[in-house]
Amino acid sequence: MPIKGNLGTISAGGERAHTDHHPAVTGTAPVKADNGEYPIGLIVKEDENGDLVPYIGEADTDTPAAVIDEPVDTATETSAFTLVHGTARQSVLKIGADGDPATEADINKLATIGIYAV
């Protein structure tokens, strides 16, 4: 008689930007080298080389690409774990190199790429 059971589960534990309101689509992407630390919730865009850099806010003519889902130090790491679609906690969303709180306009721009603040 075969034994049926659960061999294990995987879940996103700890501090994250994404929520469980809508299944998260996550991925990894290269970051610009030696560009500081990217905190959880930082909204990022792609630079001319395709590397992730901080999105600077509503005056930015570029479109956000993702939200940083785990902290990354660009001095030692070459890629970041990102949220590319789904829901994110509005309280952790940040913009710019200083990590200023995202504005309503920034959050609206995120929604155009399928990341929804809750």
C-alpha positions in Angstrom: 0.0 0.0 0.0 1.6 3.3 -1.0 2.0 6.0 1.5 0.7 9.4 0.5 2.1 12.5 2.2 3.4 15.9 1.9 7.1 15.9 1.3 7.5 19.6 2.1 6.3 23.1 1.4 7.9 26.2 0.2 6.7 29.7 1.2 8.0 33.2 1.1 8.7 33.9 4.8 10.2 36.9 6.5 10.0 40.5 5.4 8.9 40.8 1.8 7.3 43.5 -0.4 4.7 41.1 -2.0 1.5 40.0 -0.4 -0.7 37.0 -0.8 -3.7 39.0 -2.2 -2.7 38.1 -5.7 -0.2 35.4 -6.5 3.2 37.1 -6.9 5.2 36.7 -10.0 8.8 37.1 -9.0 12.1 36.9 -10.8 15.7 38.0 -10.8 17.3 40.8 -12.8 20.8 42.3 -13.0 21.5 45.4 -10.9 23.8 48.3 -11.7 27.2 47.5 -10.0 28.3 49.7 -7.0 25.0 51.6 -7.0 24.3 51.4 -3.2 21.9 49.2 -1.3 18.4 48.5 -2.6 15.9 48.1 0.3 12.7 46.0 0.2 10.0 47.8 -1.6 12.3 50.0 -3.8 10.7 50.7 -7.1 13.2 50.1 -9.9 13.5 50.7 -13.6 16.0 49.5 -16.2 18.8 51.7 -17.3 20.2 51.9 -20.9 22.2 48.6 -20.2 19.2 46.7 -18.9 20.4 46.9 -15.2 18.0 47.8 -12.4 18.4 51.3 -10.9 16.1 53.2 -8.5 13.1 54.7 -10.1 13.2 58.4 -9.2 9.5 59.2 -9.0 6.5 60.7 -10.8 8.6 63.1 -12.8 10.6 60.1 -14.2 9.7 59.6 -17.9 10.7 55.9 -17.7 8.4 53.2 -16.6 9.0 51.2 -13.5 10.1 47.6 -14.1 9.7 45.9 -10.7 9.8 46.2 -7.0 12.8 44.9 -4.9 11.5 41.9 -2.9 14.7 41.2 -0.9 17.4 43.7 0.1 20.4 43.8 -2.2 23.8 45.4 -1.9 25.0 46.2 -5.4 28.6 46.4 -4.1 28.6 42.6 -3.6 25.6 41.2 -5.5 25.0 41.3 -9.2 21.2 40.6 -9.3 18.1 41.2 -7.3 15.0 39.2 -6.4 12.1 41.2 -7.7 8.3 41.4 -7.8 7.3 41.8 -11.4 3.5 41.3 -11.1 1.0 41.0 -8.2 0.3 42.9 -5.1 2.8 44.8 -2.9 2.4 46.3 0.5 1.9 50.0 0.0 3.7 50.8 3.3 7.0 49.5 2.0 7.1 51.1 -1.5 10.0 53.5 -2.0 11.5 55.6 -4.7 14.9 57.1 -5.5 18.3 56.5 -4.0 17.2 57.8 -0.6 14.2 55.5 -0.4 11.6 58.2 -0.2 8.0 57.0 0.2 6.2 56.4 -3.1 3.5 58.9 -4.1 0.1 58.1 -5.4 1.4 58.9 -8.9 4.2 56.4 -8.5 1.8 53.8 -7.3 -0.5 54.5 -10.3 2.5 53.9 -12.6 3.2 50.6 -10.9 -0.4 49.5 -11.6 0.2 50.1 -15.4 2.7 47.2 -15.3 0.5 44.9 -13.1 1.9 45.6 -9.6 -0.9 46.7 -7.3 -0.4 48.4 -3.9 -2.6 47.2 -1.1 
